[in-house]
Amino acid sequence: MLVSVICVAGLAMVVLAGCSPAAAPKPVDQGGLGMAGSAAGATIKVTRAAIESTPPAPVLDTPKSAVKSYLAWSSYAYRIGLSDVASATMTAAEGVRIDAYIELNLQKNRLIDQGLSSIVFGKSSVDGTHTLIPTKETWEYRYVSTDTAGKSVGGPYTASYDTIYTVVKGADGTWVVDSVAATPRGEVK
């Protein structure tokens, strides 16, 4: 999985290498890389800043650090429209959910640009190789156009959730997110 993250990150850098510096955000054409379904082959335009906002390398040595890495990398995947970049932080089943959400947004000609404003971890429940981690989270987000890089098409908004992450330990000793159950506290747009 880490190899695919490195390959996609390397691809993003190759795409960026051909961009000349400019004062305004420069759009980068993602060309639908990594997308499934009806959006495959669709042109996705994102800003250079979105591509360059790569999170730190995933830290998967504890359930809590795995959740933090998952949140950073899945947010990055949503922002650039490529689910594969977050695959090292989750199981294949959770990867399908991330990809489906990106696909839903692409069908609406948008991506979501989100950032975690606050997170409070509750007491974890450990059962062998599975850990349940409850959190209280607040997010800031906006929707951006896939046709005009960086153009807001909705928001900014704020949303809060009570969330339970199921994190699993792999044979290699690393932890990854297997599923997420999020209950909104208030309206989500």
NORWOPE-V717750 format. One record per residue. N is the residue number from 1. RES is the residue in three letters. SS is DSSP state (H for helix, E for strand, C for the rest). Layout:
((N RES SS) (N RES SS))
This chain:
((1 MET C) (2 LEU H) (3 VAL H) (4 SER H) (5 VAL H) (6 ILE H) (7 CYS H) (8 VAL H) (9 ALA H) (10 GLY H) (11 LEU H) (12 ALA H) (13 MET H) (14 VAL H) (15 VAL H) (16 LEU H) (17 ALA H) (18 GLY C) (19 CYS C) (20 SER C) (21 PRO C) (22 ALA C) (23 ALA C) (24 ALA C) (25 PRO C) (26 LYS C) (27 PRO E) (28 VAL E) (29 ASP E) (30 GLN C) (31 GLY C) (32 GLY C) (33 LEU C) (34 GLY C) (35 MET C) (36 ALA C) (37 GLY H) (38 SER H) (39 ALA H) (40 ALA C) (41 GLY C) (42 ALA C) (43 THR C) (44 ILE C) (45 LYS E) (46 VAL E) (47 THR E) (48 ARG H) (49 ALA H) (50 ALA H) (51 ILE H) (52 GLU H) (53 SER C) (54 THR C) (55 PRO C) (56 PRO C) (57 ALA C) (58 PRO C) (59 VAL C) (60 LEU C) (61 ASP C) (62 THR C) (63 PRO H) (64 LYS H) (65 SER H) (66 ALA H) (67 VAL H) (68 LYS H) (69 SER H) (70 TYR H) (71 LEU H) (72 ALA H) (73 TRP H) (74 SER H) (75 SER H) (76 TYR H) (77 ALA H) (78 TYR H) (79 ARG H) (80 ILE H) (81 GLY C) (82 LEU C) (83 SER H) (84 ASP H) (85 VAL H) (86 ALA H) (87 SER H) (88 ALA H) (89 THR H) (90 MET E) (91 THR C) (92 ALA H) (93 ALA H) (94 GLU H) (95 GLY H) (96 VAL H) (97 ARG H) (98 ILE H) (99 ASP H) (100 ALA H) (101 TYR H) (102 ILE H) (103 GLU H) (104 LEU H) (105 ASN H) (106 LEU H) (107 GLN H) (108 LYS C) (109 ASN C) (110 ARG E) (111 LEU E) (112 ILE E) (113 ASP E) (114 GLN E) (115 GLY E) (116 LEU E) (117 SER E) (118 SER E) (119 ILE E) (120 VAL E) (121 PHE E) (122 GLY C) (123 LYS C) (124 SER C) (125 SER E) (126 VAL E) (127 ASP E) (128 GLY C) (129 THR C) (130 HIS E) (131 THR E) (132 LEU E) (133 ILE E) (134 PRO E) (135 THR E) (136 LYS E) (137 GLU E) (138 THR E) (139 TRP E) (140 GLU E) (141 TYR E) (142 ARG E) (143 TYR E) (144 VAL E) (145 SER E) (146 THR C) (147 ASP C) (148 THR C) (149 ALA C) (150 GLY C) (151 LYS C) (152 SER E) (153 VAL E) (154 GLY E) (155 GLY E) (156 PRO E) (157 TYR E) (158 THR E) (159 ALA E) (160 SER E) (161 TYR E) (162 ASP E) (163 THR E) (164 ILE E) (165 TYR E) (166 THR E) (167 VAL E) (168 VAL E) (169 LYS E) (170 GLY C) (171 ALA C) (172 ASP C) (173 GLY C) (174 THR C) (175 TRP E) (176 VAL E) (177 VAL E) (178 ASP E) (179 SER E) (180 VAL E) (181 ALA E) (182 ALA E) (183 THR E) (184 PRO E) (185 ARG C) (186 GLY C) (187 GLU C) (188 VAL C) (189 LYS C))
